[in-house]
Amino acid sequence: MTTPFGAPGTGLSRREFLAATGVTGVSALAGCSSKTINAPTAATNTPNEAQTSSSDLPYTSPPTVVNVDEQGGSVTMGTQPARHAVHPLDSMGGPVEFPRVWVWQADDHDPSVPGPILRTTEGNDMEVTLDNTNGRRPHTIHFHGVTKSWKNDGVPTSTGIKVPAGEKHTYEIPANVPGTHLYHCHLQTHRHIDMGMYGIFRVDPEGYEPADREYFMTIKDWDSRIPKKWGGEGNFTYDTTSRTPDVFTVNGKSAPRTLHPEQGSPIIVDQGDLVRVHLVNGGYMSHPMHIHNHRFQRVEKDGGVVPEAARHDIDVTNIAPAERHTIEFTADADPGIYLMHCHKVNHVMNGSFYPGGMLTGVVYRSVMDSDIFSQLMEYAGYEPN
């Protein structure tokens, strides 16, 4: 299974990426000449959380798009503990790492934060099995957007259904509201989302017309004390009412790691592309997302299509918690590298270091052979040799 370079979606293949950066040798195209600096790797067959220290846990991988239609309409969502490298380098305010998170793992994909992007088509209902065999505590899955039966709502206090550690449960989720949605654990929601249990659920409408480039991004604010406490590094009593976000991510990473072509989420484009980005806020704060040098339109919101008469060109869209905005723009700027970031500027920091945090970029393929792109790849921890 190959994963495109760039944000989850329709990025470049390894061959296309290396060719664009000027690395065209036979070994490079075979995938032998690129290296990731200080990149932790994911692992499978994780032992039970109760039997492991944080140092024994696997690292998460970036979220992948799971086409549930191609799997006959079913997907198994396992749970497990893991470690999460937000920005693993000793630079630009790093390293930033969560010693313990609770993660989703779809079928044989790597565990990830955010969770896997579940994609289906309007009218194709899903069977989602929550496999809590490797879990230590109960979980549920609650899907936003679609209309479902009471017992499939995933809220234990109102349905009486939760999935204890060591057990499984299957949810029947109808794909009856097209659009981009959110899912998350709804047991002790305030804690479980802040431990990483959230992701994107996408229902393509019938007759869906894809854009030239299509990407998925979940933004989130974190109070790093929570994963540190559950990783055994915090000797304090945590009060949710005193939550103080200090880490800000795009698809689980903070800049400069967000620009890493495999671990991060750069928006890679060609001149003239129609670009569609599905933005989801998995956190607890609003985030005004701004793209440099491009005007875009918001075409969907929370599963509803924005009528054409109501659309207009903007360069900032403010996304509240749990909101989903789908934006479109044409890659018609002077080819270059343009930032995309939250405009609450303190959210674009790693601790006291600026820039960092909730920042990624629109990268034109034609400038990937430039010195500045090479420098950004070094900051991100990627070296195409």
LOPANU-595862 format. One line per 2 residues: number of its first residue (from 1); their letters; for each residue x, y, z of N, C-alpha, C. Coordinates in steps of 0.2 Angstrom, whole numbers, plus 5000, padded with zeros to 4 digits. Last residue first. Layout:
% residues N
NUM	a	X,Y,Z,X,Y,Z,X,Y,Z ~ ...
% end
This chain:
% residues 385
385	np	5090,5064,4997,5097,5064,4995,5098,5062,4988 ~ 5079,5073,5005,5079,5069,4999,5086,5070,4996
383	ey	5076,5074,5022,5081,5075,5017,5081,5071,5011 ~ 5066,5081,5035,5066,5077,5029,5072,5079,5024
381	ga	5063,5090,5045,5067,5083,5046,5067,5078,5041 ~ 5059,5103,5043,5054,5098,5045,5057,5091,5046
379	ye	5071,5109,5040,5068,5111,5046,5063,5105,5048 ~ 5073,5103,5028,5078,5101,5033,5075,5103,5040
377	ml	5063,5108,5021,5063,5101,5022,5068,5099,5027 ~ 5067,5121,5020,5061,5119,5024,5061,5112,5025
375	qs	5078,5120,5012,5079,5122,5019,5073,5120,5023 ~ 5072,5116,5000,5077,5111,5003,5078,5113,5011
373	fi	5065,5127,4997,5061,5121,4999,5066,5116,5002 ~ 5076,5136,4995,5072,5137,5001,5067,5131,5002
371	ds	5081,5131,4983,5085,5130,4989,5081,5132,4995 ~ 5070,5121,4973,5073,5127,4975,5077,5126,4982
369	dm	5062,5111,4968,5069,5110,4967,5073,5116,4969 ~ 5049,5115,4970,5052,5110,4975,5059,5109,4974
367	vs	5042,5123,4962,5048,5126,4966,5051,5121,4971 ~ 5032,5116,4956,5038,5118,4952,5043,5122,4956
365	ry	5023,5113,4965,5027,5107,4963,5033,5110,4960 ~ 5019,5124,4978,5019,5123,4971,5024,5118,4969
363	vv	5011,5122,4993,5018,5121,4990,5017,5120,4983 ~ 5005,5129,5007,5003,5128,5000,5010,5128,4996
361	gt	5008,5124,5024,5009,5128,5018,5006,5125,5011 ~ 5005,5126,5041,5007,5122,5036,5008,5126,5030
359	lm	5002,5128,5059,5004,5131,5052,5007,5125,5048 ~ 5001,5128,5074,4996,5127,5069,4997,5130,5062
357	gg	5018,5127,5079,5011,5126,5080,5007,5125,5074 ~ 5029,5141,5073,5028,5134,5075,5020,5132,5075
355	py	5041,5154,5071,5034,5151,5070,5035,5143,5072 ~ 5043,5156,5089,5039,5157,5083,5043,5157,5077
353	fs	5043,5149,5105,5046,5149,5099,5041,5151,5093 ~ 5038,5146,5117,5039,5153,5116,5042,5154,5109
351	gn	5029,5132,5111,5031,5136,5117,5032,5143,5116 ~ 5028,5135,5095,5030,5130,5099,5033,5132,5106
349	mv	5015,5144,5087,5021,5144,5091,5022,5137,5094 ~ 5002,5149,5083,5007,5147,5078,5014,5148,5082
347	hn	4994,5154,5093,4993,5147,5091,4998,5144,5086 ~ 4997,5167,5093,5000,5163,5098,4999,5156,5097
345	vk	4989,5172,5083,4996,5171,5081,5000,5167,5087 ~ 4976,5167,5075,4978,5168,5082,4985,5167,5083
343	hc	4976,5162,5063,4978,5169,5064,4977,5171,5071 ~ 4983,5146,5058,4978,5150,5062,4981,5157,5063
341	hm	4989,5145,5040,4990,5145,5048,4984,5148,5051 ~ 4999,5143,5027,4992,5142,5029,4992,5141,5037
339	ly	5011,5151,5016,5009,5148,5022,5001,5148,5023 ~ 5018,5146,5001,5013,5150,5004,5010,5147,5011
337	ig	5029,5145,4989,5028,5142,4995,5024,5147,4999 ~ 5026,5146,4971,5030,5147,4977,5028,5143,4983
335	pd	5020,5154,4957,5022,5148,4960,5027,5149,4965 ~ 5008,5166,4959,5015,5166,4957,5018,5159,4960
333	ad	4992,5158,4959,4997,5163,4962,5004,5162,4958 ~ 4983,5148,4957,4984,5153,4952,4989,5158,4954
331	at	4974,5136,4961,4981,5137,4962,4984,5142,4956 ~ 4958,5140,4967,4962,5139,4961,4970,5141,4963
329	fe	4950,5133,4981,4953,5138,4977,4957,5136,4971 ~ 4938,5129,4993,4940,5128,4986,4944,5134,4984
327	it	4934,5121,5009,4935,5127,5005,4938,5125,4998 ~ 4923,5115,5021,4926,5113,5014,4927,5119,5010
325	hr	4923,5114,5038,4922,5119,5032,4926,5116,5026 ~ 4915,5109,5052,4918,5107,5046,4917,5112,5041
323	ea	4916,5110,5070,4914,5113,5064,4918,5110,5058 ~ 4922,5107,5082,4917,5102,5079,4915,5104,5072
321	pa	4924,5124,5087,4925,5117,5088,4919,5113,5085 ~ 4924,5134,5071,4923,5133,5079,4924,5126,5080
319	in	4934,5143,5061,4931,5136,5062,4930,5135,5069 ~ 4934,5155,5050,4935,5154,5057,4931,5148,5058
317	tv	4944,5158,5036,4938,5155,5038,4939,5153,5045 ~ 4951,5170,5025,4951,5168,5032,4944,5164,5033
315	di	4949,5175,5013,4956,5172,5014,4957,5170,5021 ~ 4936,5174,5000,4939,5176,5007,4946,5173,5007
313	dh	4923,5176,4989,4930,5175,4990,4932,5178,4997 ~ 4907,5168,4992,4911,5174,4990,4918,5173,4992
311	ra	4891,5161,4991,4898,5161,4992,4901,5167,4989 ~ 4877,5162,4989,4880,5164,4996,4888,5164,4997
309	ae	4875,5157,4977,4873,5164,4978,4876,5167,4985 ~ 4878,5143,4979,4882,5148,4975,4881,5155,4976
307	pv	4875,5137,4996,4873,5139,4989,4877,5144,4986 ~ 4885,5125,5003,4884,5132,5003,4881,5134,4996
305	vg	4879,5110,5008,4882,5113,5003,4880,5121,5003 ~ 4882,5103,5024,4878,5106,5020,4881,5110,5014
303	gd	4892,5097,5033,4887,5093,5029,4882,5096,5024 ~ 4898,5109,5038,4894,5104,5042,4889,5099,5039
301	ke	4898,5117,5023,4899,5118,5030,4895,5113,5034 ~ 4906,5120,5007,4902,5116,5012,4903,5118,5019
299	vr	4913,5131,5002,4908,5127,4998,4904,5122,5001 ~ 4921,5145,5003,4918,5140,5007,4912,5137,5004
297	qf	4934,5150,4992,4927,5150,4994,4925,5144,4998 ~ 4949,5160,4993,4946,5154,4992,4938,5155,4994
295	rh	4964,5167,4987,4957,5168,4989,4953,5162,4988 ~ 4981,5168,4992,4976,5164,4988,4969,5166,4991
293	nh	4991,5173,5000,4991,5174,4992,4986,5170,4988 ~ 4989,5162,5013,4993,5167,5010,4992,5167,5003
291	ih	4975,5158,5022,4980,5155,5017,4983,5162,5014 ~ 4970,5155,5039,4971,5160,5034,4976,5156,5029
289	mp	4957,5151,5051,4963,5148,5046,4963,5153,5040 ~ 4954,5154,5067,4953,5157,5060,4959,5155,5056
287	hs	4947,5143,5078,4953,5144,5074,4952,5147,5067 ~ 4940,5140,5094,4940,5142,5087,4946,5144,5084
285	my	4944,5126,5104,4944,5133,5103,4943,5134,5096 ~ 4945,5112,5105,4940,5115,5110,4940,5123,5109
283	gg	4947,5102,5091,4949,5104,5097,4943,5108,5101 ~ 4945,5098,5078,4944,5093,5083,4945,5095,5090
281	nv	4938,5105,5064,4941,5107,5070,4940,5102,5076 ~ 4943,5102,5047,4939,5100,5053,4942,5102,5059
279	lh	4942,5105,5030,4945,5107,5036,4940,5105,5042 ~ 4946,5099,5015,4941,5098,5020,4944,5099,5027
277	vr	4950,5108,5000,4952,5106,5007,4947,5105,5012 ~ 4953,5107,4983,4948,5107,4988,4951,5104,4995
275	vl	4959,5116,4969,4961,5113,4976,4955,5113,4981 ~ 4962,5115,4953,4957,5116,4957,4958,5112,4964
273	dg	4978,5121,4946,4974,5116,4950,4968,5119,4953 ~ 4987,5130,4941,4980,5130,4938,4976,5124,4941
271	qd	5002,5122,4946,4998,5129,4943,4992,5127,4940 ~ 4999,5110,4958,5002,5112,4952,4998,5118,4950
269	vi	5002,5107,4976,4998,5109,4970,5002,5110,4964 ~ 5001,5101,4992,5005,5101,4986,5001,5102,4980
267	ip	5001,5106,5007,4996,5106,5002,5000,5107,4995 ~ 5009,5096,5020,5009,5101,5015,5004,5100,5010
265	sg	5008,5088,5033,5002,5090,5029,5003,5096,5024 ~ 5020,5075,5038,5016,5081,5039,5010,5082,5034
263	qe	5026,5064,5035,5024,5064,5041,5019,5070,5042 ~ 5030,5067,5021,5027,5060,5023,5023,5061,5030
261	ph	5035,5080,5020,5030,5077,5015,5027,5070,5016 ~ 5033,5092,5033,5036,5085,5031,5032,5082,5026
259	lt	5026,5102,5038,5028,5103,5031,5032,5097,5028 ~ 5024,5099,5051,5018,5099,5047,5020,5100,5039
257	rp	5036,5102,5058,5034,5095,5055,5028,5094,5051 ~ 5039,5114,5063,5039,5113,5055,5038,5106,5053
255	as	5021,5114,5066,5026,5116,5062,5033,5116,5066 ~ 5014,5099,5074,5016,5106,5074,5021,5108,5069
253	kg	5002,5086,5070,5009,5089,5070,5009,5096,5071 ~ 4989,5083,5068,4992,5080,5074,5000,5082,5074
251	nv	4983,5090,5058,4984,5083,5057,4989,5080,5062 ~ 4991,5103,5066,4987,5102,5060,4989,5094,5058
249	tf	4990,5110,5083,4992,5105,5077,4988,5105,5071 ~ 4998,5116,5097,4993,5117,5092,4995,5114,5086
247	vd	4999,5117,5115,5001,5114,5108,4996,5114,5103 ~ 4993,5122,5125,4999,5125,5124,5003,5121,5118
245	pt	4978,5126,5134,4981,5124,5128,4988,5127,5127 ~ 4972,5123,5149,4977,5128,5146,4980,5125,5140
243	rs	4959,5120,5159,4963,5118,5153,4966,5124,5150 ~ 4952,5120,5171,4958,5124,5171,4962,5123,5164
241	tt	4942,5112,5170,4940,5119,5170,4946,5123,5169 ~ 4948,5099,5173,4946,5101,5166,4944,5109,5165
239	dy	4961,5097,5182,4955,5100,5183,4953,5102,5176 ~ 4973,5085,5188,4970,5089,5183,4963,5091,5183
237	tf	4985,5085,5200,4978,5084,5199,4976,5088,5194 ~ 5002,5079,5196,4997,5084,5198,4990,5082,5197
235	ng	5014,5074,5189,5012,5073,5196,5008,5079,5199 ~ 5017,5067,5174,5014,5073,5178,5012,5071,5184
233	eg	5021,5056,5167,5026,5062,5168,5023,5068,5172 ~ 5013,5046,5164,5017,5045,5170,5022,5051,5171
231	gw	5004,5048,5154,5011,5044,5152,5015,5044,5158 ~ 4995,5055,5159,4993,5048,5158,4999,5044,5156
229	kk	5002,5067,5159,4999,5064,5165,4998,5057,5164 ~ 5004,5070,5146,5010,5069,5150,5008,5065,5157
227	pi	4991,5071,5141,4995,5065,5139,5001,5064,5143 ~ 4989,5084,5149,4984,5078,5149,4988,5071,5147
225	rs	4997,5094,5147,4998,5091,5153,4994,5084,5153 ~ 4995,5100,5134,5000,5094,5135,5000,5091,5141
223	dw	4980,5103,5128,4984,5104,5134,4988,5098,5135 ~ 4979,5108,5111,4980,5103,5116,4982,5106,5122
221	dk	4969,5110,5096,4973,5113,5102,4973,5108,5107 ~ 4969,5106,5079,4967,5104,5086,4972,5108,5091
219	it	4962,5101,5063,4966,5106,5067,4964,5105,5074 ~ 4963,5090,5050,4960,5092,5056,4965,5096,5060
217	mf	4961,5089,5033,4965,5092,5038,4961,5093,5044 ~ 4963,5083,5016,4959,5083,5023,4964,5085,5028
215	ye	4962,5087,4999,4966,5086,5005,4961,5086,5011 ~ 4964,5086,4982,4959,5086,4987,4963,5084,4994
213	rd	4966,5092,4966,4969,5091,4972,4964,5091,4978 ~ 4955,5093,4957,4962,5091,4954,4966,5089,4960
211	ap	4940,5086,4965,4944,5092,4962,4951,5089,4960 ~ 4927,5075,4960,4933,5077,4964,4937,5083,4960
209	ey	4910,5075,4961,4916,5077,4956,4922,5079,4960 ~ 4898,5063,4964,4903,5067,4967,4909,5068,4961
207	ge	4887,5055,4963,4889,5059,4957,4895,5064,4959 ~ 4881,5057,4980,4881,5053,4973,4883,5058,4967
205	pd	4894,5064,4990,4887,5064,4988,4887,5059,4981 ~ 4904,5056,5002,4904,5059,4996,4897,5059,4993
203	vr	4907,5058,5018,4902,5055,5014,4902,5059,5008 ~ 4920,5056,5030,4918,5059,5024,4913,5055,5020
201	fi	4926,5059,5046,4921,5055,5042,4918,5058,5036 ~ 4941,5061,5055,4936,5063,5050,4932,5058,5047
199	gy	4943,5060,5073,4945,5059,5066,4939,5062,5062 ~ 4949,5056,5090,4945,5059,5085,4947,5058,5078
197	mg	4957,5054,5103,4952,5049,5100,4947,5053,5096 ~ 4967,5060,5110,4968,5058,5103,4963,5055,5099
195	md	4965,5065,5122,4970,5060,5122,4971,5057,5115 ~ 4955,5074,5120,4962,5077,5122,4967,5071,5122
193	ih	4945,5065,5119,4947,5069,5113,4954,5071,5115 ~ 4945,5060,5133,4947,5056,5127,4948,5059,5121
191	rh	4941,5071,5141,4947,5068,5142,4949,5064,5136 ~ 4928,5075,5136,4933,5080,5138,4940,5078,5138
189	tq	4921,5063,5136,4923,5066,5130,4929,5071,5131 ~ 4918,5051,5143,4922,5056,5146,4925,5060,5140
187	lh	4914,5044,5128,4915,5043,5135,4920,5047,5138 ~ 4915,5046,5114,4910,5050,5118,4909,5048,5125
185	ch	4927,5048,5102,4925,5044,5108,4920,5049,5112 ~ 4922,5054,5086,4926,5054,5092,4923,5050,5097
183	yl	4921,5061,5069,4919,5056,5074,4924,5057,5080 ~ 4913,5073,5058,4918,5071,5063,4916,5065,5067
181	ht	4912,5076,5040,4909,5075,5047,4915,5074,5051 ~ 4907,5082,5025,4913,5081,5029,4911,5081,5036
179	gp	4894,5075,5015,4898,5080,5017,4904,5078,5021 ~ 4877,5068,5015,4884,5069,5012,4887,5075,5015
177	vn	4869,5058,5025,4870,5065,5024,4877,5067,5021 ~ 4869,5045,5025,4863,5048,5023,4863,5056,5023
175	ap	4875,5032,5028,4878,5037,5025,4873,5041,5021 ~ 4872,5025,5044,4870,5026,5038,4873,5032,5035
173	ie	4880,5013,5054,4881,5021,5052,4878,5022,5045 ~ 4880,5003,5067,4877,5004,5060,4876,5011,5059
171	yt	4893,4996,5076,4888,5002,5075,4886,5002,5068 ~ 4898,4983,5086,4897,4985,5080,4892,4991,5079
169	hk	4910,4980,5099,4903,4982,5097,4903,4985,5090 ~ 4920,4970,5110,4919,4973,5104,4912,4975,5103
167	eg	4932,4970,5124,4926,4968,5121,4925,4972,5114 ~ 4943,4974,5132,4943,4967,5130,4936,4965,5126
165	ap	4934,4987,5140,4941,4984,5138,4940,4977,5137 ~ 4917,4990,5134,4922,4989,5140,4929,4986,5137
163	vk	4909,5001,5126,4912,4995,5125,4918,4995,5130 ~ 4892,5006,5130,4899,5007,5130,4902,5001,5129
161	ig	4875,5011,5130,4880,5006,5127,4887,5009,5127 ~ 4865,5019,5135,4867,5013,5139,4872,5009,5136
159	ts	4862,5031,5129,4860,5024,5125,4861,5018,5129 ~ 4866,5041,5137,4859,5041,5134,4857,5035,5130
157	tp	4879,5038,5141,4874,5041,5146,4867,5040,5143 ~ 4886,5034,5129,4884,5029,5134,4879,5032,5139
155	vg	4883,5037,5113,4884,5041,5119,4882,5036,5125 ~ 4882,5032,5100,4888,5031,5103,4889,5035,5109
153	dn	4870,5030,5092,4873,5037,5093,4880,5037,5097 ~ 4864,5018,5090,4870,5019,5086,4873,5026,5087
151	kw	4851,5019,5096,4857,5014,5099,4863,5015,5096 ~ 4844,5027,5087,4846,5029,5094,4852,5025,5097
149	sk	4850,5028,5071,4846,5025,5076,4849,5027,5083 ~ 4855,5043,5062,4856,5036,5064,4851,5034,5069
147	tv	4861,5055,5051,4855,5053,5055,4855,5045,5056 ~ 4877,5063,5051,4872,5058,5049,4867,5057,5054
145	gh	4884,5072,5061,4882,5074,5054,4876,5069,5051 ~ 4896,5062,5070,4892,5069,5069,4889,5068,5062
143	fh	4897,5048,5079,4898,5051,5072,4893,5057,5072 ~ 4906,5041,5092,4900,5045,5091,4902,5048,5084
141	it	4911,5026,5100,4912,5031,5094,4905,5034,5092 ~ 4918,5023,5116,4913,5023,5111,4915,5026,5105
139	hp	4927,5013,5129,4927,5018,5124,4920,5018,5120 ~ 4935,5008,5144,4929,5008,5140,4930,5014,5135
137	rr	4952,5004,5145,4946,5007,5148,4941,5007,5143 ~ 4962,4998,5138,4962,4997,5145,4956,5000,5149
135	gn	4962,4988,5123,4961,4994,5127,4961,4992,5134 ~ 4962,4978,5114,4969,4980,5117,4968,4986,5121
133	tn	4949,4976,5111,4952,4971,5114,4959,4973,5117 ~ 4939,4984,5106,4943,4987,5111,4947,4982,5115
131	dl	4934,4988,5091,4937,4983,5094,4942,4985,5100 ~ 4920,4993,5084,4924,4996,5089,4927,4990,5092
129	tv	4915,4992,5067,4916,4988,5073,4921,4991,5078 ~ 4903,4999,5057,4910,5001,5061,4910,4997,5067
127	em	4896,4997,5042,4897,4994,5049,4903,4995,5052 ~ 4888,5010,5033,4894,5007,5035,4892,5003,5042
125	dn	4879,5012,5017,4879,5012,5025,4885,5008,5027 ~ 4878,5022,5004,4882,5015,5006,4883,5015,5014
123	ge	4872,5034,5003,4868,5028,5002,4871,5021,5004 ~ 4887,5042,4998,4880,5043,5000,4876,5037,4998
121	tt	4902,5033,5002,4897,5037,4997,4890,5037,5000 ~ 4916,5036,5013,4911,5032,5010,4907,5036,5005
119	rl	4930,5036,5023,4927,5039,5017,4922,5034,5014 ~ 4938,5040,5037,4934,5035,5035,4930,5038,5029
117	ip	4954,5043,5041,4949,5046,5038,4944,5041,5035 ~ 4960,5037,5058,4959,5037,5050,4953,5041,5048
115	gp	4963,5050,5070,4961,5044,5068,4961,5043,5060 ~ 4977,5062,5070,4970,5060,5072,4969,5053,5069
113	vs	4985,5048,5075,4982,5054,5078,4983,5060,5073 ~ 4985,5030,5072,4986,5037,5070,4982,5042,5075
111	pd	4991,5014,5068,4988,5018,5073,4990,5025,5072 ~ 4991,5008,5051,4995,5010,5057,4990,5014,5062
109	hd	4979,4996,5045,4983,5002,5045,4987,5004,5052 ~ 4971,4985,5046,4978,4984,5046,4982,4990,5045
107	da	4958,4993,5054,4960,4987,5051,4967,4986,5052 ~ 4963,5008,5061,4958,5005,5056,4961,4999,5053
105	qw	4965,5013,5077,4968,5010,5071,4963,5006,5067 ~ 4965,5027,5088,4961,5023,5083,4966,5019,5078
103	vw	4973,5029,5104,4972,5030,5097,4968,5025,5093 ~ 4979,5039,5116,4974,5033,5115,4972,5034,5108
101	vr	4996,5043,5121,4989,5045,5118,4985,5038,5117 ~ 5010,5048,5130,5005,5043,5129,4998,5046,5126
99	pf	5019,5058,5128,5022,5051,5130,5016,5046,5129 ~ 5020,5069,5115,5016,5066,5120,5018,5059,5122
97	ev	5033,5081,5111,5031,5074,5111,5025,5073,5117 ~ 5043,5091,5104,5037,5091,5107,5034,5084,5106
95	pg	5061,5097,5105,5055,5092,5103,5049,5093,5107 ~ 5056,5113,5098,5055,5106,5099,5061,5103,5104
93	gm	5059,5126,5094,5054,5125,5100,5053,5118,5101 ~ 5067,5124,5083,5061,5128,5082,5056,5126,5088
91	sd	5074,5108,5088,5074,5114,5084,5067,5117,5084 ~ 5075,5093,5088,5078,5098,5093,5079,5105,5090
89	lp	5060,5085,5082,5067,5088,5081,5069,5093,5087 ~ 5047,5081,5082,5052,5077,5086,5059,5080,5086
87	hv	5032,5086,5086,5038,5089,5082,5044,5086,5085 ~ 5024,5075,5090,5021,5081,5087,5026,5085,5083
85	ah	5023,5059,5092,5029,5064,5091,5025,5070,5087 ~ 5016,5049,5104,5014,5053,5098,5020,5059,5097
83	ra	5013,5032,5108,5017,5038,5109,5016,5042,5103 ~ 4998,5023,5113,5004,5024,5109,5007,5031,5111
81	pq	4985,5011,5116,4989,5016,5118,4995,5017,5113 ~ 4971,5007,5105,4977,5005,5109,4981,5012,5111
79	tg	4957,5000,5096,4960,5005,5101,4966,5003,5104 ~ 4951,4998,5079,4954,4995,5085,4956,5001,5090
77	mt	4938,4997,5070,4942,5002,5073,4945,5000,5079 ~ 4935,4990,5054,4936,4988,5061,4940,4994,5064
75	vs	4922,4992,5042,4929,4994,5045,4929,4992,5052 ~ 4912,4989,5027,4914,4988,5034,4921,4990,5036
73	gg	4909,4990,5014,4905,4994,5019,4907,4993,5026 ~ 4919,4983,5006,4912,4980,5007,4908,4984,5012
71	qe	4930,4991,5005,4930,4985,5010,4923,4982,5011 ~ 4927,5001,4997,4931,4996,4994,4932,4990,4999
69	dv	4920,5009,5006,4916,5006,5000,4920,5000,4997 ~ 4930,5015,5014,4926,5009,5016,4922,5006,5011
67	nv	4945,5020,5012,4939,5019,5007,4935,5013,5010 ~ 4954,5029,5022,4951,5022,5022,4945,5022,5018
65	vt	4968,5039,5023,4961,5038,5020,4959,5031,5019 ~ 4977,5040,5038,4977,5038,5031,4969,5038,5029
63	pp	4987,5051,5049,4981,5048,5047,4981,5046,5039 ~ 5004,5046,5053,4999,5051,5050,4993,5047,5048
61	st	5007,5035,5067,5008,5037,5060,5003,5042,5058 ~ 5014,5034,5084,5008,5034,5079,5011,5036,5072
59	yp	5025,5022,5091,5023,5029,5089,5018,5028,5084 ~ 5022,5009,5104,5023,5011,5097,5022,5019,5096
57	ld	5029,5009,5121,5024,5010,5116,5026,5011,5109 ~ 5039,5009,5130,5038,5003,5126,5033,5003,5121
55	ss	5039,5021,5136,5044,5020,5132,5044,5013,5128 ~ 5028,5020,5145,5027,5024,5138,5033,5023,5134
53	st	5026,5003,5149,5028,5010,5150,5028,5013,5144 ~ 5013,4990,5150,5018,4994,5146,5020,5001,5149
51	qa	5002,4984,5154,5008,4980,5155,5014,4984,5152 ~ 4991,4991,5152,4993,4990,5159,5000,4987,5159
49	en	4990,4990,5138,4992,4996,5141,4995,4995,5148 ~ 4996,4975,5130,4990,4979,5134,4994,4984,5138
47	pt	5007,4977,5116,5004,4974,5122,4999,4978,5125 ~ 5003,4978,5098,5005,4982,5105,5003,4978,5111
45	nt	5004,4975,5085,5004,4970,5090,5006,4973,5097 ~ 5016,4987,5077,5009,4984,5078,5010,4979,5083
43	aa	5022,5004,5076,5023,4997,5077,5016,4994,5078 ~ 5030,5018,5068,5024,5014,5071,5026,5007,5072
41	tp	5045,5027,5072,5041,5023,5068,5035,5019,5071 ~ 5052,5043,5073,5050,5037,5076,5045,5033,5071
39	an	5064,5051,5065,5057,5050,5064,5056,5043,5068 ~ 5077,5058,5064,5074,5057,5070,5066,5055,5070
37	it	5073,5062,5047,5078,5063,5053,5074,5062,5059 ~ 5071,5051,5034,5068,5055,5039,5072,5056,5045
35	ks	5078,5051,5017,5078,5048,5024,5074,5054,5029 ~ 5079,5043,5001,5076,5048,5006,5077,5046,5013
33	sc	5084,5033,4994,5088,5038,4995,5085,5044,4999 ~ 5075,5023,4990,5081,5021,4994,5085,5027,4996
31	ga	5065,5022,4981,5063,5024,4988,5069,5023,4992 ~ 5067,5021,4968,5065,5015,4971,5064,5016,4978
29	la	5071,5034,4965,5065,5032,4963,5062,5025,4966 ~ 5084,5032,4970,5080,5037,4973,5073,5035,4971
27	sv	5090,5023,4962,5089,5021,4969,5084,5026,4972 ~ 5091,5031,4950,5087,5024,4950,5085,5023,4957
25	gt	5089,5049,4952,5092,5043,4952,5088,5036,4952 ~ 5083,5061,4954,5080,5057,4949,5084,5050,4948
23	vg	5078,5074,4963,5082,5068,4964,5079,5063,4959 ~ 5071,5086,4961,5078,5085,4957,5081,5079,4959
21	ta	5059,5087,4966,5065,5090,4970,5071,5089,4967 ~ 5052,5080,4957,5051,5088,4958,5056,5091,4962
19	al	5056,5067,4959,5057,5071,4952,5057,5078,4953 ~ 5051,5065,4972,5058,5065,4971,5060,5068,4964
17	fe	5037,5066,4968,5040,5070,4973,5047,5071,4972 ~ 5035,5055,4959,5034,5062,4957,5037,5067,4962
15	rr	5039,5044,4967,5042,5046,4961,5041,5053,4959 ~ 5029,5045,4977,5036,5046,4979,5040,5048,4973
13	sl	5015,5055,4971,5018,5049,4972,5026,5050,4974 ~ 5006,5069,4979,5011,5066,4974,5013,5059,4976
11	gt	4989,5068,4985,4996,5071,4984,5000,5068,4979 ~ 4975,5068,4989,4978,5066,4982,4984,5070,4981
9	gp	4975,5063,5006,4971,5065,5000,4975,5063,4994 ~ 4984,5071,5019,4980,5065,5017,4976,5067,5011
7	ag	4998,5081,5012,4992,5080,5017,4988,5074,5014 ~ 5012,5072,5005,5008,5078,5006,5002,5077,5011
5	fp	5013,5058,4995,5016,5063,4998,5012,5069,4999 ~ 5002,5044,4997,5004,5049,4993,5008,5054,4998
3	tt	5007,5027,5001,5003,5033,5004,5006,5039,5000 ~ 5003,5011,4995,5007,5017,4995,5003,5023,4998
1	m	5004,4994,5000,5000,5000,5000,5004,5006,5000
% end
